[in-house]
Amino acid sequence: MSIFNFAPEKLFCRLFAKIFERRSFINISRWPANSFPWTQKKITFCLSFDCDTEKDTAALPKIIEILECHDLKSSFAVCGQMVKENPQIYGSLIHHGHEIINHGFSKHAEIQKDGKVISTIFYNELDEVQIRKEIGDNHQIVKALLDYEMVGFRVPHFGTYQGKEQIEVINRILGNMGYLYDSSMLMVNAKKFDLLTSGIIKEFPLTPLPGFPLSVFDSWSLMKSKKRTLNDFFVLFKKMFKYALESKDPILINIYVDPSHIVEFEGFRKSLNHIDNIREHIYNNSYRNLLEKNTSMILDSDLEQNYRGKE
């Protein structure tokens, strides 16, 4: 789940993007050719899941089946308390080749009696010491229960945590822990702060809705909004990939969904079927595997250069 508030001065940006929807989406989502050394394909597609409630945990076995049907690898952002309560379910994600992302230790959402979900913890209300403890405690519990070393992080309710100083706090903590990446920033902010191609901690920014550069493509916005219908999910999903295929440069499409939102949602299955139909143009993997493959390629290149230098 995420919360985004737009200041009046950003109205022009949104209006421009809506009028020039295709151009603005491509400009925001494209990256220099050397940004994605792991593939020669046009689109790198990252699909992640934010596990925020017990309903999300219950949906995971079916989610694993769906992903296997479409030969997709994903990243799952989880909090330590939920792993502590259901280690076997979360361990099965690792067993099936998916990645677990650090999402802080404490539960940050609650299901009320009427079924509504409310957010309970916001990192913009915590200081650096508290954030470090949240991330560190989660890392320890996942290591202890699942024998798994996480290397990436996503801020809970990251829409409230988009400032440059805020991401610097996160990167400082992650760097000290030996992490490789974060995936909490809007695409437009990641470009503004030059987070994808610079720094020790890499950023996998979230893709916006076409025509709305200050948004993210996520199940909460699309399925819970009173302004949209369930059909919008597949329509906008298909539009994103149409625009991406028209780009001359590599495109990162990085979306996240909540497992409980889409586990029985036909629009999600239609979206994955669409991926199957254009798979020749798409490279998919978890964030971790992308970076590890990148590191391997760099090492192989260095070894090759050293070898040639001795000839």
N, C-alpha and C positions, 0 to 999 in steps of 0.2 A: 504494500500500500504506500501511497505517496501523496503529499499535499503540496500544491503549487499555488502561490499567490503572485499575481502579475501587477506590477506598478503601472500607473497611467502612462508614464513615459515610454513604456514598452508596447503601447497600443499600435504605433506606426509599424514597428517590426512585425507584429502579428498580421496587420493588414496587408503589408507588402508580401509577406510569405503566402498569404491566402490567395492573393491575386496571381502571383508567380509561383504557384505551388510546386510544380515539377522542378523548376530551376532552383528554388530555395532548398528543396529536399536534397537534391544532388549536391549542391554547394556545401551544405552542412555535413552530409554523410560521406563525402568522398575524401580520400587521403592520398598523399604522394605514393607513387608506385612502389617505393622501397619500404613502405610502412607494413606491408603484409608479406614478408619473405617466405612464409610457410606455404604459399600457394600461388599459382598463376591464374587461378580462376577469378572471374570478375567480382564475385560477392563472397565475403566472409560472413557467415551467419552464426551468431551466438544466441542460443536460447537458454535462459536461466529461469529458475523458480525461487520465489521468496516464500519460505515456510514460516508463517507468522502465528498460526493457530493450530489447535488440535485437529480441526477439520482438514488442514493441509497435510498433517501427518497421516491421517487416515486415508487420504487420497493417493499417497505415494506408490503403493503396490500397483495400482491401475496405471499411474503415470509411467512407471517403468515399462509396463507392457506396451503402452502406446509408443513410447520412444523406440523400443526394440522393433516394433512393426515398421517404423520409418527409418531405421538405422541412423538415429541421431544420438549424439553425445551432448549432455547438458551439465550445467553447474547449478548447484542447489545451495542457496543462502540459508543457513540454519543457526538458531540460537542454542546455547549450551544447555539451558534448562530443558528444552524439548528433546535434545539428544539424550540427556540423562534419563528422561522418562521413557524413551523408546529407542534404545541403542540398536536393537536388531533391525528395525525398519530403516534407520539411517545408515546402518552398516551395509544394507542391501544395495544402497545407491552406489557405494564404492565397489561392491562385488560386481555390479553390472557395468562398470567402467565410467561412471559419472564422477563429478567432482563435488566436494563439499566446500562451501565458502563460509568464512567467519562472518557471522551476523550479530555479534555481541552475545554475551552470556544470558542476560535477563530477557524474559518474555516481554515483548513490547506491544502486544495487542491482546485484547480480551473480548470474548464473546458474551454479550449481555443476554438476559433472559428472553428478550424479544428477538434474539438472533442477530442483532446488529453488532458489528465489530467496531470497537473503539481503540484508538491508539493511546498508549500509556507512557512510553518513554521516547524522548526526543533528544538527540545528541547536541542540539544547539542549546539545551538547557543544562548540559553537563560540562564540567571543566576537563582539562587534559588528563589529570590524574584519574578521574572517574572513567573516562573513555578508555584509557590505557588498561584499567582493571577489567572493564567489560570485554575488551578484545583478548586480553591475556587469559582471563578465566575461561573463556570459551575455548581458546586454543588448548589449554591444559586438559579440559574435560573430554574434548574430542580425541586428543592424543591418548588419554588414559583408557577411554571406553572403546574406541574404534581403532586404535593403533594407526592413526592417520595424521599426517602433518599438513595442515592447511597452509596455503601460500597466498590466498586472496581474501579480500574483505569487501563488504557492502554495508554502508551506513543504513540502519533502520530508518524508515521514513525520510529518505535522503533529500526529498524536496525542500526540507527546512535546513539543509546543510550544504549550500552551494557556493559559499564565499571562498575567495582565494586563501584567506587566512585559515579558514576551516579545513580546506583540503590539505594545507600545509601541516596542520596538526595531525591529521590522519596519516599523511605520508611520513612524517617524523616517527610516529609510533610504529608503523608498519616496517619502516626501514630498520629500526632498532631490533625488530623481531625477525628480520630476515625474510620478510614477505616479498612477493614479486609484483603484485598489482592491487589496484583498487577498481571497483566498478560501481561508482556512486554518482558520477557527474552527468549532467545534461550534455549532449553532444556539442551544443553551441558554447557552453562554458569550457569544456575540455579543449576546444580549439582556441578559445580566447586565452586560456592559461597555458597552452602548448603542453598538454599533459600526456598525449599519446606517444609522442616521439622524443621526449626529453625526460631526464630525471631517472633516478634509480627505480622508483616505483612507477610502473606503467599504469595507464588508465584505459579501461575498456568502457567508454562512455555509452550512455543509453540513447537509442535512436528515437527521434521525435515522430509524432504523427505527421503525415503529410499536410502541409499548410499551417502547422502549429509548432514552430521551431523551439518554443519554450516549454514544450510538453514532453512526455515520453509515451512510447507505445507499450501499454501495460494493461492487464486484464481489469484492474481496479477502475481505471479511468474509462475504459470502453464498455464494461459490462455493468457497472454500478452507477454510471452517470445517467441523470434524468434526461439529458440532452441527446442521448444516443440510444440506438437499438442494438440488440444482439447481432443483427446482420452487419452492423458497421465493422465488427471485428474482422470478418473475412474480406469485406470490400476494401478496407484500408490496408490490410495485410497484403492483399494481391497488388494494390496500387504501389506500395512501397517497393516491391520487387520489380514491378514494371518500370518504375523510374530508375531503379538501380541498374537494370540491364541496359538502359539507354545512356548511362554514364560512360565517358571515355576513361575514367580513372577507377581504381579499386574502391569498392564501397563496403563499409562495415554496417551490417544490420544487426543490432544487438537489442533484443527485447526481453522483457521478463513478465512472467505471469504468476499468479497464486495458484497452487495445485487444486485447491477446492473450487476455484472459480471455473476451471476449464476441464476438469476430469470427465464430466458428462456433457460437455458443451460441443455440439456438432460443428459449430463454426471453427473451433480449434482443430478438429480432425480434418475439415475441409482445407484449412490453411496448410496443414502438414502434407495433405495430398497434393496441394499446389507445389510445395517444395519438391516432392517426388517428381513432378512433371518437368521441372526445370533444373534438376539436380546436376546436369552437366555443367552448369554455370556457377555452382555453389560449392563452397568448401565449409564444412561444419566441424566443430570440435568444441571441447570445453576450453575455458580461458587458460587453464593450467596447461593443457596439452598444446595449445597454440604457442605459449611462451617456451615450453620445454622443447618443442620442435624447432622453434626459432633459435634457441641456445645451441641445440645440436648442430644446426646448419652453420651457425657462426663458428663453432669449434671446428667443424669439418673444413670450412673455408680457410681458417687460420692454419690448420695442419697442412692443407694442400699448398698454401702459399709458402710455408716453411720448407716443405718437401721440394718445391720447384726452385726455391732459392739455393738449395744445396746441389742442384743438378749442374 
